[in-house]
Amino acid sequence: MLGQEKLDRINYLANKKKNEGLTEEESIEQKELRDAYIKAFRKNFKSQLDHTDIIYKD
């Protein structure tokens, strides 16, 4: 997963976008951070599914 600093920055930019808007540089940074977050999430979720076994009751 991403570090806490990056998660805090994602949240800060999201709140700033709601309240006052973002500059062009901040919009680019927000997109890059979100892409990194989604990539890490998918990697972790895939790993979790790969290590999950389904057991049926017979």
Buried (B, 14 or more C-beta within 10 A) or exposed (E): EBEEEBEEBBEEBBEBEEEEEBEEEBEEBBEEBEEEBEEEEEEEEEEEEEEEEEEEEE
